Amino acid sequence: MEFIDLRSDTVTAPTPAMREAMAKADVGDDVYGEDPTVNRLQKMAAEQMGKEAGLFVPSGTMGNLAAVLTHCGRGDEVIMGNLGHTFLFEGGGIAALGGVHPHTLPNRPDGTLELEDIRGAIRDADNPHYPTTRLVILENTHNRCGGVAITPEYTRKVGELAREAGLKLHLDGARIFNAAAVLGVPAAELAAPVDTVTFCLSKGLCAPVGSVLCGSKEFIARVVRIRKQLGGGMRQVGVLAAAGIVALEQMTGRLAEDHLRATRLSDGLAAISGVEVEQKALSTNMVFVRLAEGVPTDSTKVEARLKDRGILVGAVGPRRFRLVTHYWIDDAAVERTVEAFSKVI
Ligand SMILES: Cc1ncc(COP(=O)(O)O)c(C=O)c1O
């Protein structure tokens, strides 16, 4: 059976154009800085983020980790959301590998952090009882808050606050191009207020592997050593960067299609009695739904019954699911999913 896989946009296989570009890629030893395809990708990525330089890394997790380890030393503190990917889903790497202390603040439903909470979380640098606050992390789009986009206005406010307090600001922009698409602004505008940004070429952009960490030339030069320490210095990796170039050239401009399908999916599911959709402003390619009270089943059972019908969804709580649209989900897949949900419920 061919499955309709809505568990995540990380399940996307590369497009035919990517496979062709990968087969033909010019390569060299990237640890020597000699892979022309990687160099081209990094230049394109930095331009798109409006930063001086970019560095290809194997994953979004490594991009965020390398950024934190470069901004912070052992015992330093990072302010971040309690629903942020870096806090929840990156294996506690910043603490385990960097001795960096996470200071979590409650994410509001729109993915932001209250400015006053951020201000209140900044430690008194003269008091030796405290760790030293060094960095703030935002996430755009915000995954666990529903795949919602964070506006440039809000990011600017956090940027100003961070600068005034002498802190750095990092953006986990794994899906920054989804945010740019729904807000109708260039990704560079979303990244302008931040010192560093990681974005992913995999996920909605369909490349099989890879993220790029962007920032100033001086910062990226320091990240090169950290990436090496983490084992992320790769050799003839132009074969992967070639897919990343196709992602930037051909895939960012079509994300609005995924968002439109997510809206259709959300509307279709909302019409089913027993299903409640968490509809939010500025949502992108993610749909979060819940089983209504009184529906005598749970998400694991529903997940299994949908699988029997060829539909894969992600149970993210006892009565909650996440469905993510992407390049390989077409209109027919959306219709089949709504129909299957209706039958199963
Ligand atoms: C918001 C966010 N940041 C970072 C990552 C990590 O990316 P990777 O899976 O490439 O490590 C993910 C992965 O889904 C994500 O959703």
The ligand as an SDF file (V2000), in Angstrom:
LIG
                    3D

 16 16  0  0  0  0  0  0  0  0999 V2000
   11.6210   23.7300   14.7920 C   0  0  0  0  0  0  0  0  0  0  0  0
   12.6600   22.6870   14.5760 C   0  0  0  0  0  0  0  0  0  0  0  0
   13.9320   22.9760   14.8300 N   0  0  0  0  0  0  0  0  0  0  0  0
   14.9140   22.0850   14.6440 C   0  0  0  0  0  0  0  0  0  0  0  0
   14.6530   20.8330   14.1700 C   0  0  0  0  0  0  0  0  0  0  0  0
   15.7630   19.8450   14.0360 C   0  0  0  0  0  0  0  0  0  0  0  0
   16.0330   19.5010   12.7350 O   0  0  0  0  0  0  0  0  0  0  0  0
   16.7710   18.1120   12.4010 P   0  0  0  0  0  0  0  0  0  0  0  0
   15.7220   17.0650   12.4500 O   0  0  0  0  0  0  0  0  0  0  0  0
   17.3170   18.3470   11.0270 O   0  0  0  0  0  0  0  0  0  0  0  0
   17.8270   17.9170   13.4080 O   0  0  0  0  0  0  0  0  0  0  0  0
   13.3280   20.4670   13.8780 C   0  0  0  0  0  0  0  0  0  0  0  0
   13.0200   19.1150   13.3720 C   0  0  0  0  0  0  0  0  0  0  0  0
   11.9100   18.7570   13.1090 O   0  0  0  0  0  0  0  0  0  0  0  0
   12.2960   21.4180   14.0930 C   0  0  0  0  0  0  0  0  0  0  0  0
   11.0090   21.1350   13.8730 O   0  0  0  0  0  0  0  0  0  0  0  0
  1  2  1  0
  2  3  1  0
  2 15  2  0
  3  4  2  0
  4  5  1  0
  5  6  1  0
  5 12  2  0
  6  7  1  0
  7  8  1  0
  8  9  2  0
  8 10  1  0
  8 11  1  0
 12 13  1  0
 12 15  1  0
 13 14  2  0
 15 16  1  0
M  END
$$$$
